[in-house]
Amino acid sequence: MKEPIRYAEGDLVEAWLNRLLCLDTTEVEKISCGNPLPERCNLYYVNRDTLFSSNKTSEEFLLKIMNVYTSSDYKEIKKNKSENNDSISWTIAQKFQDDEFAERSEARIVRIATHPDYQRAVNQMEQKYRSQGRTRLPPLLTKLSERRPASIDYFSISYDLTSELLKFWQSCGFLPVYLGQTQNALTGENSCIMLKILNEEEKRDDESSWLKAFHQELTIEELNHFFTLHDMKRLKKYSSKLVDFSLIMDLIPDIAKLYFSGKMPDVLLSDVQQNLLVSVGLQRKPVGNLEAEVNKPSTQVMALLNKVAVKCYQSLTAVIEEAMREELSQQGKTTPNLKYQKLEQELSNAVAAHEKSQKAAKKQFKSQMLTEDILAQYKIKGREEDWNMALSATGRVPNIISVKRTEDNSKKRKITIPDTDPAAVSKKKKKKPKVPKN
């Protein structure tokens, strides 16, 4: 593999071209010493102008980067040609017919190439774009935590789907929103697009989150669109092995659509079970033709289909129960408030009525106090001759006068005031009968 193809052995032109195109890469050196924890490591931003400035230090650093690319199985498959409208934002906008999606700012992860013994690069890059930096540091390498970040709404990644890569990106917090319909001509895999929101406020607000519209699990509204109450009863009886498969055969296509569209993430089916669900639900093949496909007898085929129905029924039931819990919780939040408001209104009305009755009673009491019958009790009695004699005894107005009492005036007067004020009326105590002592 080291024998030159286009140049002679030891030709200086080949060596110069290899250095120019970074083709003389070698394997990454093995790490022989200890390293700090990934949480204590930093991710750096590389200044592209300085990297390609032909400086000796920059050239050595560039060679190390290409070595890492080579060890990470780095490859470029675009062949110096870019297809029209192949960006992630354009693909998502076309798929979901959302014109506003393209207005959001995006940071696309094109490739991750690190030393095989290092990790945690995605986490540090995400933290960098969530916070504001302080100042710019030296030109070649700059800590991402100290570099002013651009305004980014979300991270995006597009890759050829494999189970290992899907687990990795899901562990980084990305959500799948698009799966290509055709396979890649080179890898034979379907392309997958995953997104991750960086705005914490949008992330917490589930109702207004635009990503939720692209990646959403099955809701009770969708479930009611596919299945009625009688359909759920049929599926329950078949799951309990009380009816035959023919009774729920018309439900299998809808179950297959929900499962393979990602609406049942909690349902885990084996490869054979998925094969049966595709054949019966999507390809509409007769059950009798499935024995040859899975190389199993009919009894095992029917048993596998029953297990599929049981798992899907449990998932659909969980959606219904979750919707009922949310409805009850909403009722629990609103009902006590309505009861409290009604009770408070009744109490305020009762207080207002009581105050109104008190004012009317006081007004009536005052009017009765000013009547002639009440004032007559305070009249000073005496004969008219005695009053004239007492007043004419002196020429000036006397300070004290003396009038002879009459027989009625000598009696002890008792003033009686009608008890018209409810607040002034006290309960009269009943006299207890005297019990003779022995």
C-alpha positions as CSV (number, residue, x, y, z in Angstrom):
1,M,0.0,0.0,0.0
2,K,3.0,2.3,0.3
3,E,4.2,1.9,-3.3
4,P,3.5,5.2,-5.2
5,I,1.0,4.9,-8.1
6,R,1.6,8.2,-10.0
7,Y,5.1,9.2,-9.0
8,A,8.5,7.5,-8.7
9,E,9.8,6.2,-5.4
10,G,11.0,9.1,-3.3
11,D,9.6,11.8,-5.6
12,L,9.6,15.1,-3.8
13,V,6.4,16.2,-5.7
14,E,4.4,13.4,-4.1
15,A,5.7,14.2,-0.6
16,W,4.8,17.9,-1.2
17,L,1.3,17.0,-2.5
18,N,0.6,14.7,0.5
19,R,1.6,17.4,2.9
20,L,-0.5,19.9,1.1
21,L,-3.6,17.8,1.0
22,C,-2.9,16.2,4.5
23,L,-2.8,12.8,3.0
24,D,0.2,11.7,5.0
25,T,-1.9,11.0,8.1
26,T,-0.9,8.4,10.6
27,E,-2.7,6.5,13.2
28,V,-3.6,8.4,16.4
29,E,-1.1,7.8,19.2
30,K,-2.4,5.7,22.0
31,I,-2.9,7.5,25.3
32,S,-0.4,6.1,27.8
33,C,-1.0,8.5,30.7
34,G,-3.9,9.4,32.9
35,N,-6.4,12.1,32.0
36,P,-8.8,14.3,34.0
37,L,-12.5,13.6,34.1
38,P,-14.5,14.6,31.1
39,E,-16.4,17.1,33.3
40,R,-13.1,19.0,33.8
41,C,-12.1,19.1,30.2
42,N,-12.7,22.0,27.8
43,L,-13.8,22.2,24.2
44,Y,-12.0,24.8,22.0
45,Y,-13.0,26.8,19.0
46,V,-10.5,26.6,16.1
47,N,-9.9,29.8,14.2
48,R,-9.9,28.7,10.5
49,D,-7.8,31.6,9.2
50,T,-5.0,30.8,11.7
51,L,-5.3,27.1,11.1
52,F,-4.5,27.6,7.4
53,S,-1.9,30.4,7.8
54,S,1.1,28.1,6.9
55,N,2.5,28.6,10.4
56,K,4.6,25.6,11.6
57,T,2.6,25.2,14.8
58,S,-0.7,25.5,12.9
59,E,0.4,22.9,10.3
60,E,1.3,20.4,13.0
61,F,-2.1,21.0,14.7
62,L,-3.8,20.6,11.3
63,L,-2.1,17.3,10.8
64,K,-3.3,16.1,14.2
65,I,-6.8,17.0,13.3
66,M,-6.7,15.0,10.1
67,N,-5.3,12.1,12.0
68,V,-8.3,12.3,14.3
69,Y,-10.6,12.4,11.3
70,T,-9.0,9.3,9.8
71,S,-9.2,7.4,13.1
72,S,-12.9,8.4,13.4
73,D,-13.7,7.0,10.0
74,Y,-14.2,10.5,8.6
75,K,-15.4,10.5,5.0
76,E,-16.9,13.1,2.6
77,I,-19.5,11.7,0.3
78,K,-20.7,14.8,-1.4
79,K,-18.1,14.6,-4.2
80,N,-17.6,18.3,-4.3
81,K,-21.3,18.7,-5.3
82,S,-24.2,19.9,-3.3
83,E,-27.8,19.1,-4.2
84,N,-30.3,21.8,-4.3
85,N,-32.2,22.5,-1.1
86,D,-30.5,19.8,0.9
87,S,-30.4,21.7,4.2
88,I,-32.1,20.4,7.3
89,S,-34.3,23.5,7.7
90,W,-35.6,23.2,4.1
91,T,-36.3,19.5,4.5
92,I,-38.3,20.0,7.7
93,A,-40.2,23.0,6.3
94,Q,-41.2,20.9,3.2
95,K,-42.1,17.8,5.2
96,F,-44.3,19.6,7.7
97,Q,-45.3,22.6,5.4
98,D,-44.1,25.0,8.1
99,D,-42.8,28.2,6.5
100,E,-41.9,29.8,9.9
101,F,-39.4,27.0,10.7
102,A,-36.8,28.3,8.2
103,E,-36.8,31.6,10.1
104,R,-35.2,30.0,13.1
105,S,-31.4,30.0,13.6
106,E,-29.7,26.6,13.4
107,A,-26.4,25.1,14.4
108,R,-25.9,21.9,12.4
109,I,-23.5,19.2,13.7
110,V,-21.9,18.0,10.5
111,R,-19.4,15.5,11.9
112,I,-18.1,14.5,15.3
113,A,-14.5,13.3,15.2
114,T,-12.6,12.9,18.5
115,H,-9.9,10.7,19.8
116,P,-11.3,7.3,20.5
117,D,-10.6,7.7,24.2
118,Y,-12.3,11.1,24.6
119,Q,-15.9,12.0,24.8
120,R,-18.3,14.8,26.0
121,A,-17.8,17.1,23.1
122,V,-21.5,17.6,22.3
123,N,-22.3,18.5,25.8
124,Q,-19.7,21.2,26.0
125,M,-20.7,22.7,22.7
126,E,-24.4,22.8,23.9
127,Q,-23.4,24.6,27.1
128,K,-21.4,27.1,25.1
129,Y,-24.4,28.1,23.0
130,R,-26.7,28.3,26.1
131,S,-24.5,31.0,27.8
132,Q,-22.8,34.2,26.8
133,G,-19.0,34.3,26.6
134,R,-16.6,36.9,28.2
135,T,-13.8,37.8,25.8
136,R,-11.9,36.6,22.8
137,L,-8.7,34.7,23.6
138,P,-5.7,33.7,21.4
139,P,-6.5,33.2,17.7
140,L,-5.8,29.5,17.2
141,L,-7.6,27.9,20.1
142,T,-10.4,29.6,22.1
143,K,-12.4,28.1,24.8
144,L,-16.0,27.8,23.8
145,S,-17.1,29.0,27.2
146,E,-15.1,32.2,26.7
147,R,-16.2,33.0,23.1
148,R,-19.3,35.0,22.4
149,P,-21.9,32.5,21.0
150,A,-24.1,33.1,18.1
151,S,-27.9,33.3,18.5
152,I,-29.0,29.7,18.0
153,D,-32.5,28.3,18.4
154,Y,-31.8,24.6,18.0
155,F,-29.1,22.0,17.1
156,S,-29.6,19.7,14.2
157,I,-28.0,16.5,13.0
158,S,-28.5,14.4,9.9
159,Y,-27.0,10.9,9.6
160,D,-27.5,7.5,8.2
161,L,-29.7,5.7,10.7
162,T,-28.3,2.9,12.8
163,S,-29.3,1.6,16.2
164,E,-26.0,2.7,17.8
165,L,-26.1,6.2,16.4
166,L,-29.8,6.6,17.4
167,K,-29.0,5.6,21.0
168,F,-26.1,8.0,21.1
169,W,-28.0,11.0,19.8
170,Q,-31.0,10.3,22.0
171,S,-28.7,10.2,25.0
172,C,-27.6,13.7,24.0
173,G,-31.2,14.9,24.2
174,F,-32.0,15.0,20.4
175,L,-35.5,14.1,19.1
176,P,-36.1,12.4,15.7
177,V,-38.4,14.4,13.5
178,Y,-37.7,13.0,10.0
179,L,-36.8,9.7,8.4
180,G,-35.9,9.5,4.8
181,Q,-38.1,7.4,2.5
182,T,-35.2,6.2,0.3
183,Q,-31.9,4.5,1.3
184,N,-28.5,5.9,0.8
185,A,-26.8,4.5,-2.3
186,L,-23.5,4.1,-0.5
187,T,-24.4,3.0,3.0
188,G,-27.8,1.4,2.4
189,E,-29.3,3.2,5.4
190,N,-32.1,5.8,5.6
191,S,-31.2,9.3,6.6
192,C,-32.5,10.6,9.9
193,I,-32.9,14.2,11.1
194,M,-32.9,15.0,14.8
195,L,-33.3,18.3,16.6
196,K,-32.7,19.7,20.0
197,I,-34.1,23.0,21.4
198,L,-31.6,25.4,23.1
199,N,-34.1,27.9,24.5
200,E,-35.0,26.8,28.0
201,E,-38.2,28.8,28.1
202,E,-39.5,27.1,24.9
203,K,-38.3,23.8,26.3
204,R,-40.3,24.2,29.5
205,D,-43.4,25.5,27.8
206,D,-44.8,22.2,26.2
207,E,-47.9,23.8,24.8
208,S,-46.1,26.5,22.8
209,S,-43.0,24.3,21.9
210,W,-42.7,24.2,18.1
211,L,-40.6,20.9,18.4
212,K,-43.6,19.2,20.0
213,A,-45.6,19.6,16.8
214,F,-42.9,17.7,14.9
215,H,-42.2,15.1,17.6
216,Q,-45.3,14.1,19.5
217,E,-46.6,10.9,21.0
218,L,-50.1,9.5,20.6
219,T,-52.8,11.7,22.2
220,I,-56.3,10.9,23.2
221,E,-57.7,13.0,20.3
222,E,-55.7,10.9,17.8
223,L,-56.7,7.7,19.6
224,N,-60.4,8.6,19.3
225,H,-59.8,9.2,15.6
226,F,-58.5,5.6,15.0
227,F,-60.5,3.6,17.6
228,T,-64.0,3.7,19.1
229,L,-65.0,2.4,22.5
230,H,-66.3,-0.8,20.9
231,D,-63.0,-1.3,19.1
232,M,-61.1,-1.0,22.4
233,K,-63.5,-3.6,23.9
234,R,-62.8,-6.0,21.0
235,L,-59.1,-5.5,21.4
236,K,-59.3,-6.1,25.1
237,K,-61.2,-9.4,24.6
238,Y,-58.7,-10.6,22.0
239,S,-55.9,-9.7,24.4
240,S,-57.5,-11.8,27.0
241,K,-58.0,-14.7,24.4
242,L,-61.7,-14.5,24.6
243,V,-62.4,-14.0,20.9
244,D,-60.8,-15.0,17.6
245,F,-58.2,-13.0,15.6
246,S,-60.8,-12.5,12.8
247,L,-62.8,-10.2,15.1
248,I,-60.0,-7.6,15.4
249,M,-58.4,-8.1,12.0
250,D,-59.7,-4.7,10.8
251,L,-57.9,-3.0,13.7
252,I,-54.4,-4.3,12.8
253,P,-53.8,-1.7,10.0
254,D,-54.4,1.2,12.3
255,I,-52.3,-0.3,15.0
256,A,-49.4,-0.8,12.5
257,K,-49.7,2.8,11.4
258,L,-49.5,4.1,14.9
259,Y,-46.6,1.8,15.8
260,F,-44.4,2.4,12.8
261,S,-45.1,6.2,12.9
262,G,-43.5,6.3,16.4
263,K,-46.7,6.9,18.3
264,M,-46.1,4.0,20.6
265,P,-42.6,4.4,21.9
266,D,-43.3,2.3,25.0
267,V,-44.2,-0.8,22.8
268,L,-41.2,-3.0,22.3
269,L,-41.6,-5.7,19.6
270,S,-39.1,-8.3,18.5
271,D,-38.0,-8.6,14.9
272,V,-40.4,-11.4,14.2
273,Q,-43.3,-9.5,15.7
274,Q,-42.5,-6.5,13.7
275,N,-42.4,-8.6,10.6
276,L,-45.8,-10.0,11.3
277,L,-47.2,-6.6,12.0
278,V,-45.9,-5.3,8.7
279,S,-47.2,-8.2,6.7
280,V,-50.7,-8.2,8.2
281,G,-51.2,-4.5,9.0
282,L,-49.4,-2.7,6.1
283,Q,-49.1,-5.3,3.3
284,R,-52.5,-6.8,4.1
285,K,-51.3,-10.4,3.6
286,P,-53.5,-13.3,4.7
287,V,-52.5,-14.8,8.0
288,G,-52.1,-18.2,6.4
289,N,-49.2,-17.0,4.3
290,L,-47.2,-15.9,7.3
291,E,-46.0,-19.4,8.2
292,A,-43.6,-19.6,5.4
293,E,-42.2,-16.0,5.9
294,V,-41.3,-16.5,9.6
295,N,-40.7,-20.2,9.3
296,K,-43.0,-21.0,12.3
297,P,-46.1,-23.1,12.6
298,S,-49.5,-21.4,12.6
299,T,-50.0,-21.8,16.4
300,Q,-46.8,-19.8,17.1
301,V,-47.8,-17.2,14.5
302,M,-51.2,-16.7,16.2
303,A,-49.5,-16.6,19.6
304,L,-47.0,-13.9,18.4
305,L,-49.9,-11.8,17.0
306,N,-51.7,-12.1,20.3
307,K,-48.6,-10.8,22.1
308,V,-48.5,-7.8,19.7
309,A,-52.1,-7.1,20.4
310,V,-51.6,-7.3,24.2
311,K,-48.6,-4.8,24.1
312,C,-50.4,-2.4,21.8
313,Y,-53.6,-2.6,23.9
314,Q,-51.6,-1.7,27.1
315,S,-50.1,1.3,25.3
316,L,-53.5,2.5,24.1
317,T,-55.0,2.0,27.6
318,A,-52.1,4.0,29.1
319,V,-53.0,6.9,26.8
320,I,-56.6,6.8,27.9
321,E,-55.7,6.7,31.6
322,E,-53.3,9.6,31.2
323,A,-56.0,11.7,29.6
324,M,-58.4,10.8,32.4
325,R,-55.8,11.8,35.0
326,E,-55.3,15.1,33.3
327,E,-59.0,15.8,33.1
328,L,-59.5,14.9,36.8
329,S,-56.6,17.1,37.8
330,Q,-58.0,20.0,35.9
331,Q,-61.4,19.5,37.5
332,G,-59.8,19.3,40.9
333,K,-58.1,22.6,40.3
334,T,-61.2,24.5,39.1
335,T,-64.0,23.0,41.2
336,P,-62.8,24.0,44.7
337,N,-62.3,27.6,43.4
338,L,-65.8,27.7,42.1
339,K,-67.2,26.4,45.4
340,Y,-65.1,28.9,47.3
341,Q,-66.3,31.8,45.1
342,K,-69.9,30.7,45.6
343,L,-69.6,30.5,49.3
344,E,-67.9,33.8,49.5
345,Q,-70.6,35.4,47.5
346,E,-73.3,34.0,49.8
347,L,-71.5,35.2,52.9
348,S,-71.1,38.7,51.5
349,N,-74.8,38.8,50.6
350,A,-75.8,37.7,54.1
351,V,-73.6,40.4,55.7
352,A,-75.1,43.0,53.4
353,A,-78.7,41.9,54.3
354,H,-77.9,41.9,58.0
355,E,-76.4,45.4,57.9
356,K,-79.4,46.7,56.0
357,S,-81.8,45.2,58.6
358,Q,-79.8,46.8,61.4
359,K,-79.9,50.2,59.8
360,A,-83.7,49.9,59.3
361,A,-84.2,48.9,63.0
362,K,-82.1,51.8,64.3
363,K,-84.0,54.2,62.2
364,Q,-87.3,52.9,63.4
365,F,-86.1,53.0,67.0
366,K,-85.1,56.7,66.7
367,S,-88.4,57.7,65.2
368,Q,-90.3,56.0,68.0
369,M,-88.2,57.8,70.6
370,L,-89.4,61.2,69.3
371,T,-93.1,60.4,69.6
372,E,-95.3,62.4,72.0
373,D,-96.1,59.4,74.1
374,I,-92.4,58.8,74.9
375,L,-91.7,62.5,75.6
376,A,-94.7,62.7,77.9
377,Q,-92.9,60.5,80.4
378,Y,-90.3,63.3,81.0
379,K,-92.9,66.1,81.5
380,I,-92.5,68.0,84.9
381,K,-96.0,68.0,86.5
382,G,-97.4,70.9,88.5
383,R,-100.3,73.4,88.8
384,E,-100.4,76.4,86.5
385,E,-100.8,78.8,89.4
386,D,-97.7,77.5,91.1
387,W,-95.6,77.9,87.9
388,N,-96.8,81.5,87.4
389,M,-96.1,82.4,91.1
390,A,-92.6,81.0,90.9
391,L,-91.7,82.8,87.6
392,S,-93.1,86.2,88.7
393,A,-91.4,86.2,92.1
394,T,-88.4,88.0,90.6
395,G,-87.8,90.3,87.7
396,R,-85.0,88.3,86.2
397,V,-84.8,84.8,85.0
398,P,-84.2,82.7,88.0
399,N,-81.5,80.0,88.1
400,I,-83.5,77.8,90.5
401,I,-87.3,77.7,91.0
402,S,-89.4,75.8,93.4
403,V,-92.8,74.4,92.6
404,K,-95.0,72.5,94.9
405,R,-95.4,68.9,94.0
406,T,-98.7,67.5,93.1
407,E,-99.9,64.1,94.3
408,D,-99.2,62.5,91.0
409,N,-95.7,64.1,90.8
410,S,-94.7,62.7,94.1
411,K,-95.0,59.2,92.8
412,K,-92.0,57.4,91.5
413,R,-91.9,57.7,87.8
414,K,-91.1,54.7,85.7
415,I,-89.7,55.4,82.2
416,T,-90.7,52.7,79.7
417,I,-88.9,52.6,76.3
418,P,-90.1,50.2,73.7
419,D,-87.6,47.5,72.8
420,T,-87.5,48.2,69.1
421,D,-83.7,47.7,68.6
422,P,-83.0,44.0,68.0
423,A,-79.4,44.5,69.2
424,A,-80.6,46.0,72.5
425,V,-83.0,43.3,73.4
426,S,-81.5,40.7,75.7
427,K,-83.0,37.4,76.4
428,K,-85.0,37.3,79.6
429,K,-83.9,34.7,82.0
430,K,-86.6,32.4,83.2
431,K,-86.9,32.1,86.9
432,K,-86.1,28.7,88.1
433,P,-88.7,27.2,90.5
434,K,-87.6,27.1,94.1
435,V,-87.0,23.6,95.3
436,P,-87.7,23.3,99.0
437,K,-84.8,22.1,101.0
438,N,-85.1,19.0,103.1
